[in-house]
Amino acid sequence: MLRRMKKASEPKEGSIAPCPGEVSAEGAPRRATRVIAITSGKGGVGKTNIAANLAYHLSRMKKKTLVLDADMGLANIDVILGLAPKYNLYHVLKGEKALSDVIVEGPGGMQILPATSGIPEMADLSRGEKLALLDELDGLGRELDFMLIDTAAGIAGNVIYFNVAAREIIVVASPEPTSITDAYALIKILYSQHGEKRFMLLANMVKNAAEAREVFLKVSNATSHFLNLSIESLGYVLDDTRVTEAVRRQKALAEVFPDSRASKCLQSVARKLCRLEPGPVESGSLKFFWKSIVEKPRG
């Protein structure tokens, strides 16, 4: 049986102001954990980089933030940040380690729960493993401001599970036509088959604000016309050669190139996330959402 993790250690002190609207007084009531899936219909749109750098900015804004690398079988968030964790999610699911043994601290004070690459069974978790993981994450969530779930791309089983388990969903899309089409396909499945109604679109690798708006309108017009569903724009991240350079250095873009165009865009998105209120939740527990979808028979 999985062990309950110990209380997570406090993050390092940040050096910039808290997010707008944050209550900073010691001991003041805290909001419920924001559990946000960062997902995409197509690979190669920069989703993992966005998750890592949003976590960096949020942590520097004195928000306790954890990234769950949920790309089972092809995990890479630890790689792009130059980390070499000794243990990972595989050891938690097998009951060999508790979450407290596995979580590592990343740049800016963020926490990272690494998955694992190259173990086939991790790519399709069993029902029992999913429930066991959510049991631990449900307890962990009470100590966090944000939990960002970096899902795999596409519409495979685990992608859907993690999106449905989250309270909020960020869909990342680039200007490529296939990215836009696949973003719509993912939203369609989550809406029509699983009842998800709130989606935030983040346009990545765009030339300018006009191209970002074009990406958003293509997806939102499709969801409005075919699904009668309105989606929100979370903003955009400009195409920036510094992103590739940061990946080569295995560092967070916001850490090594804080004044780059893309980093400033991501900081703006992080601040917007702080201001946004999460939608209404039917239950107070992340575990509720996972159980509701895991226990649903597959048709």
C-alpha positions as CSV (number, residue, x, y, z in Angstrom):
1,M,0.0,0.0,0.0
2,L,1.3,3.4,-0.9
3,R,2.6,5.5,2.0
4,R,1.2,8.9,2.6
5,M,3.8,11.5,1.9
6,K,5.3,13.7,4.6
7,K,4.7,17.4,4.6
8,A,6.6,19.0,1.7
9,S,9.4,21.3,2.5
10,E,9.0,25.0,2.1
11,P,10.2,26.5,-1.2
12,K,13.1,28.9,-1.2
13,E,12.3,32.5,-0.7
14,G,11.4,34.3,-3.9
15,S,12.7,37.7,-4.8
16,I,9.7,39.3,-6.6
17,A,6.3,40.4,-5.6
18,P,3.4,38.0,-5.1
19,C,0.7,37.6,-7.8
20,P,-1.9,40.3,-8.0
21,G,-4.7,39.7,-5.4
22,E,-2.6,37.3,-3.3
23,V,-3.2,37.4,0.5
24,S,0.4,37.5,1.8
25,A,-0.2,37.8,5.5
26,E,1.2,34.8,7.4
27,G,-1.5,32.4,8.5
28,A,-4.2,34.0,6.3
29,P,-6.7,31.7,4.7
30,R,-5.4,30.1,1.4
31,R,-7.4,29.3,-1.7
32,A,-7.8,25.7,-2.7
33,T,-5.1,24.2,-4.8
34,R,-5.4,25.1,-8.5
35,V,-5.0,21.8,-10.4
36,I,-4.3,22.6,-14.0
37,A,-3.7,20.2,-16.9
38,I,-1.4,21.6,-19.6
39,T,-2.2,19.5,-22.7
40,S,-2.2,19.5,-26.5
41,G,-3.7,17.5,-29.3
42,K,-0.4,17.4,-31.1
43,G,3.2,16.8,-30.0
44,G,6.0,19.4,-30.7
45,V,4.0,22.5,-29.7
46,G,6.2,23.3,-26.7
47,K,3.8,22.1,-24.0
48,T,6.5,20.8,-21.5
49,N,8.5,24.0,-21.8
50,I,5.4,26.0,-21.1
51,A,4.7,23.9,-18.0
52,A,8.3,24.2,-16.7
53,N,8.5,27.9,-17.2
54,L,5.0,28.7,-15.8
55,A,6.0,26.7,-12.7
56,Y,9.2,28.8,-12.5
57,H,7.3,32.1,-12.7
58,L,4.6,31.0,-10.3
59,S,7.2,29.9,-7.8
60,R,9.1,33.1,-8.0
61,M,5.7,34.8,-7.3
62,K,5.7,32.9,-4.0
63,K,3.1,30.4,-5.1
64,K,3.9,26.9,-4.0
65,T,3.9,25.0,-7.3
66,L,4.4,21.4,-8.3
67,V,4.7,20.0,-11.8
68,L,3.5,16.4,-12.3
69,D,5.2,15.0,-15.3
70,A,2.3,12.9,-16.6
71,D,3.8,11.9,-20.0
72,M,4.1,8.3,-18.9
73,G,6.8,6.4,-20.8
74,L,8.2,9.5,-22.5
75,A,8.9,11.8,-19.5
76,N,11.3,14.7,-20.2
77,I,10.6,17.6,-17.9
78,D,13.5,16.6,-15.7
79,V,15.7,16.4,-18.8
80,I,15.0,19.9,-20.1
81,L,15.7,21.2,-16.6
82,G,19.0,19.3,-16.2
83,L,17.8,17.3,-13.3
84,A,18.7,13.7,-12.5
85,P,16.2,12.4,-10.0
86,K,17.1,9.1,-8.3
87,Y,13.5,8.0,-8.0
88,N,10.3,8.6,-10.1
89,L,6.6,8.0,-10.3
90,Y,7.2,4.3,-11.1
91,H,8.6,3.7,-7.7
92,V,5.6,5.4,-6.1
93,L,3.1,3.3,-8.1
94,K,4.9,0.1,-7.2
95,G,4.8,1.0,-3.5
96,E,8.6,1.3,-3.2
97,K,8.7,5.0,-2.4
98,A,6.5,7.7,-1.0
99,L,5.9,11.0,-2.9
100,S,8.2,12.7,-0.4
101,D,11.1,10.5,-1.6
102,V,10.4,11.2,-5.3
103,I,9.7,14.9,-5.5
104,V,12.7,17.0,-6.4
105,E,13.2,20.8,-6.2
106,G,13.7,22.6,-9.5
107,P,14.7,26.1,-10.4
108,G,13.0,29.0,-8.8
109,G,11.8,26.8,-5.9
110,M,9.3,24.7,-8.0
111,Q,8.7,21.1,-7.1
112,I,8.7,18.3,-9.7
113,L,7.2,14.9,-9.5
114,P,9.1,13.1,-12.3
115,A,7.6,10.3,-14.3
116,T,9.9,7.8,-16.2
117,S,11.0,7.0,-19.7
118,G,11.4,3.6,-21.2
119,I,9.2,1.4,-19.0
120,P,6.3,0.2,-21.2
121,E,3.7,-0.4,-18.5
122,M,4.0,3.2,-17.4
123,A,2.4,4.3,-20.7
124,D,-1.0,2.8,-19.7
125,L,-1.6,2.8,-16.0
126,S,-4.0,0.3,-14.6
127,R,-7.2,1.4,-12.8
128,G,-5.7,0.5,-9.5
129,E,-2.5,2.5,-10.1
130,K,-4.5,5.5,-11.2
131,L,-6.6,5.5,-8.0
132,A,-3.6,4.9,-5.8
133,L,-1.8,7.8,-7.5
134,L,-4.7,10.2,-7.0
135,D,-5.0,9.1,-3.4
136,E,-1.5,10.4,-2.8
137,L,-1.9,13.5,-5.0
138,D,-5.1,14.4,-3.2
139,G,-3.3,14.7,0.0
140,L,-0.3,16.5,-1.5
141,G,-2.6,19.0,-3.1
142,R,-3.6,20.5,0.2
143,E,-0.1,21.9,0.6
144,L,0.1,23.6,-2.8
145,D,-1.2,26.7,-4.5
146,F,-0.7,25.2,-8.0
147,M,-0.3,21.7,-9.3
148,L,0.5,21.8,-13.0
149,I,0.0,18.5,-14.9
150,D,2.2,18.2,-18.0
151,T,0.2,15.6,-19.9
152,A,1.3,13.7,-23.0
153,A,0.0,14.9,-26.3
154,G,-2.9,13.4,-28.2
155,I,-6.1,11.6,-27.1
156,A,-4.7,8.4,-25.5
157,G,-6.2,7.0,-22.3
158,N,-3.8,8.6,-19.9
159,V,-4.1,12.0,-21.5
160,I,-7.9,12.0,-21.0
161,Y,-7.6,10.7,-17.5
162,F,-5.3,13.5,-16.4
163,N,-7.3,16.2,-18.1
164,V,-10.6,15.0,-16.5
165,A,-8.9,14.8,-13.1
166,A,-7.7,18.4,-13.3
167,R,-9.9,21.3,-12.3
168,E,-8.7,23.5,-15.2
169,I,-7.4,22.7,-18.7
170,I,-4.9,24.7,-20.7
171,V,-4.8,23.6,-24.4
172,V,-1.5,24.6,-26.1
173,A,-1.7,25.1,-29.9
174,S,0.8,26.4,-32.4
175,P,-0.1,28.1,-35.8
176,E,0.4,24.8,-37.6
177,P,-2.8,23.6,-39.2
178,T,-2.4,20.1,-37.7
179,S,-1.9,21.5,-34.2
180,I,-5.1,23.6,-34.5
181,T,-7.1,20.6,-35.9
182,D,-5.8,18.3,-33.1
183,A,-6.5,20.9,-30.4
184,Y,-10.1,20.9,-31.5
185,A,-10.3,17.1,-31.6
186,L,-9.0,16.9,-28.0
187,I,-11.5,19.5,-26.8
188,K,-14.3,17.7,-28.6
189,I,-13.5,14.4,-26.9
190,L,-13.2,16.0,-23.4
191,Y,-16.4,18.0,-23.9
192,S,-18.7,15.4,-25.6
193,Q,-17.5,12.3,-23.9
194,H,-16.4,13.5,-20.5
195,G,-18.5,16.7,-19.8
196,E,-15.6,19.1,-19.6
197,K,-16.8,22.6,-20.4
198,R,-14.0,25.1,-19.6
199,F,-10.9,25.3,-21.7
200,M,-8.2,27.9,-21.9
201,L,-6.3,28.1,-25.2
202,L,-2.6,29.2,-25.1
203,A,-1.1,30.0,-28.5
204,N,2.6,29.1,-28.6
205,M,5.4,29.9,-31.1
206,V,3.5,32.7,-32.8
207,K,5.0,35.6,-34.7
208,N,2.9,38.3,-33.1
209,A,-0.4,39.1,-31.3
210,A,-2.3,39.0,-34.6
211,E,-1.2,35.4,-35.4
212,A,-2.0,34.4,-31.8
213,R,-5.5,35.8,-32.3
214,E,-5.8,33.9,-35.6
215,V,-4.9,30.6,-33.8
216,F,-7.5,31.3,-31.1
217,L,-10.2,32.2,-33.5
218,K,-9.7,29.1,-35.6
219,V,-10.1,26.8,-32.6
220,S,-12.9,28.8,-30.9
221,N,-14.9,29.2,-34.1
222,A,-14.8,25.4,-34.5
223,T,-15.9,24.7,-30.9
224,S,-18.6,27.3,-31.1
225,H,-20.0,26.1,-34.5
226,F,-19.8,22.4,-34.0
227,L,-20.0,22.0,-30.2
228,N,-21.8,25.2,-29.2
229,L,-19.0,25.6,-26.7
230,S,-17.1,28.9,-25.9
231,I,-13.4,28.6,-24.9
232,E,-11.2,31.2,-23.3
233,S,-7.9,32.8,-24.5
234,L,-5.2,32.6,-21.9
235,G,-2.8,34.6,-24.1
236,Y,0.2,33.7,-26.3
237,V,3.9,33.0,-26.3
238,L,6.1,34.5,-29.0
239,D,8.4,32.4,-31.1
240,D,11.8,32.9,-29.7
241,T,15.2,31.3,-30.5
242,R,16.2,31.6,-26.9
243,V,13.8,28.8,-26.1
244,T,16.0,26.4,-28.1
245,E,19.1,27.7,-26.5
246,A,17.7,27.2,-23.0
247,V,16.8,23.6,-23.9
248,R,20.3,23.0,-25.1
249,R,21.6,24.3,-21.8
250,Q,19.0,22.2,-19.9
251,K,17.8,25.2,-18.0
252,A,14.4,27.0,-17.6
253,L,14.1,29.8,-20.2
254,A,12.9,32.1,-17.4
255,E,16.0,31.3,-15.4
256,V,18.7,31.9,-18.1
257,F,16.9,34.4,-20.4
258,P,14.4,36.2,-18.1
259,D,14.2,39.2,-20.5
260,S,13.6,37.2,-23.6
261,R,10.4,37.7,-25.5
262,A,9.0,34.3,-24.7
263,S,9.9,34.5,-21.0
264,K,8.1,37.8,-20.7
265,C,5.0,36.3,-22.4
266,L,5.1,33.4,-20.0
267,Q,5.4,35.7,-17.0
268,S,2.3,37.5,-18.3
269,V,0.4,34.2,-18.6
270,A,1.4,33.2,-15.0
271,R,0.1,36.5,-13.7
272,K,-3.1,36.1,-15.6
273,L,-3.5,32.6,-14.1
274,C,-3.2,34.1,-10.6
275,R,-6.0,36.6,-11.4
276,L,-8.4,34.0,-12.9
277,E,-10.8,32.2,-10.6
278,P,-11.2,28.5,-11.2
279,G,-14.6,27.4,-12.4
280,P,-17.2,25.8,-10.0
281,V,-16.2,22.3,-8.8
282,E,-18.8,19.6,-8.1
283,S,-16.7,18.1,-5.4
284,G,-13.9,19.3,-3.2
285,S,-11.5,16.6,-4.1
286,L,-9.3,15.8,-7.1
287,K,-9.8,12.2,-6.2
288,F,-13.5,12.5,-7.0
289,F,-12.9,13.4,-10.6
290,W,-10.4,10.5,-11.1
291,K,-12.7,8.0,-9.6
292,S,-15.7,9.2,-11.6
293,I,-13.8,8.6,-14.9
294,V,-11.9,5.5,-13.9
295,E,-15.0,3.7,-12.7
296,K,-16.9,4.6,-15.9
297,P,-17.1,1.5,-18.1
298,R,-15.5,1.8,-21.5
299,G,-17.9,1.6,-24.3
